[in-house]
Amino acid sequence: MAVSFNADNNLYSFLNRIGQIGQSGSYTPQMKLPAVKPQGVLQAFAGLPAGLGANSGVTAGTGSIPGNLGRLMSAIRSQESGGRYGATNPSGASGAYQILRSNFEGQGGWDREALGHDVTYSQFMNSPQIQDQIAKYKLGQYLNSRGMAGAAATWYGGDYGYHHMYDKKPQNGYPSIYAYVMSVLNRA
């Protein structure tokens, strides 16, 4: 059964059609989508660039971040640390977004990409603004190239997480990639 999607169709109709395919049984487990949400809720997950299709922003250390990027940042921050900028994890993940130290410590890395210079671990941990700027930069890249669910999966597990976002197997004592993505989407 082929599904066509024209620019004239709206997202809600398209998802309803996908749901009908799922009910008819002509799908693989990887294709199964979560239940269709009301159209107003779907705007946050439409994969649009930041600022499109959303009515409110999120106030972060870098100011008001509008649209999907602001929602994604808030959801990841809540999921990872409960919003605590001083949070640490034995795995080496640190800060409100639980960024691995290897992603910003030393020469180069996310800090240099986002800020134009390297920061120390102490600077990172003592500055919500630095944490927000680094997360905004990387999550913005992921959101623009992979959509909301893809950005959440990539944040959790890198490219592996993105390519296995429907995997429901727990990750070494941590939630499955699928459970993590769904939790983030429900917070956004």
N, C-alpha and C positions, 0 to 999 in steps of 0.2 A: 504494500500500500504506500503510495507516494504522497507526500505532503508538500504543497506549494505555499509559499508565503510571498504575497505581493506587498508593496509599500502601502497600498490602500487598506490592507487588513490591519486591524489593531492588535496589540499584543494579547489582550484578554481573549479574543476570538482564537488566536493562534494557539494559546495555551489550552484552551478548551478542546480544540481539535486534537492536540497531542494527548490530552487526557482520554479522549474517545479511543484513540489508538491503543493506549495502555489498557483500557477496559476490554477491548476486543482480544487482547492477548498476543498481538503481533508486534512484540517488542522484546528486547533482551533486558535483563536486570539492570545493566548499566544505563539504559535509556530511561528508566522510571524516574519521574520527577515528583517532587513533593506536591501536596494538594494545592490546587489553584487558589490564590488569595484574591480578595476583592481588588478591582482595578486600581483604586487609589493607593493601595499598599504596593502594588507591582511597580509603580514609578521608581521606587528606590532601587529596584533590581534590574532596571532596563539596560544597564551597561552603558548609559550615556556619559559623556564627559562631565566632569564636575561642574555643578552649577546649572545643569539642564534637567528639567523634570522634577525638581525638588523645591519645596517651599521654604525650608529653613536650613540654617547653617548650624555649626557646632562651634562654640567658643573654646579655643585651645590656646596654648601659650603663644602661638603665632598670630592670634587674632581670630576673627570669624572666618571659618573655612566653610564655604557654602556647598550645598548639594550632596551628591553621593560620596565624594571624598571625605567630607566632614562626618557624614554618617558612618562610613567605614572606619575612619580613625577612632571615633567614639566607641564603636562596637568592638574593635580590636583591643583598645585600651581597657575597656570593661572586662572583656573575656580574659585577657592576659594577666591583669594585675588588680582588677577592681578599681582602676584609675589611680593607683599609687605609683608615683614617679620614683620612689625610693625602693621599689620591689626588686628582689634578687632571687635567683634560682641556682641550685647547685650545678646545673648544666652549663652555667655561664651566661644565661639569659638575664638581662638587666633592664631596669626602668619600667615605665608604664606600659610599653609595648613589648617588653621582654625580648629585646634585640640581643642576639648573641654578640659577645664581646669581640669575637673574631670578625664580625662585620664592620666594626668601627675602630677597633684599637690597633695601633701601629700605623705604618705608612699606608696611605691610600684608604680605600674602603668607602663605605656609605657616607661617613662623615665628610670626607673630601668631596665626594660627588655632590652631596646636598649643600654643604656649607662653603666649599672652596678651600678648606683647610682641615688638618687633622685635629682631633680633640683627645684629651686624656680621659681615662675612665672616670677620674674625679670630676672633671668638667662635665662629662656626660651625666653622671649621677646627680650633680648639683644644679642642673639646669633643665627644668621642664621645657623651656623654649628650644634648646638643642634637641632634646628627645622628640618634640613635636615636629621640628623642621626635618629631621632625618626620616621620621615615619611618614610625614607628608610627601617627601620626595619619592621614597620607595613605593609606598602604597599608591601614589598617583601614577607611577609607571605601571604597576601591576593592574590597577583599575582600568587604565586606558587601553592596555593591550589584552587583558584577560577577563574583563567584566568583574562584577561584585563577587560572585562565588569563586571565580578563578583567582582573584586577588587574595581572598581569605585563605584558599588552599595553598597558594604560593607562600604566603606569610608563615603559615604553619609548617610547611614541609618543603619549601623550595620548588624546583621544577618537578621533583618526584611527587610532592603533594598535589601539584596542579594536574599531573597526568594520572593521578590515582584518587581524585577527589570523591569518587563514589565508593572507595574502599571503606568497609565498615569494621575492619579488624583493628582492635586497639593497638596503639603505637608504643610498645615498650613501657607499659604502665600509664600512658597518656591516652586521651580519647582518640578514637579513630579519626581519620581525615574527614570523613563524611560528617561525623558528629560535630567536629569543630566547625566546619563550614556552616552547617545548619544553625549552630548556636550563634555564630557571628551574624548570619543573615537575619535571624530572629531578633537580634539586638539592634540591628541597623534601622 
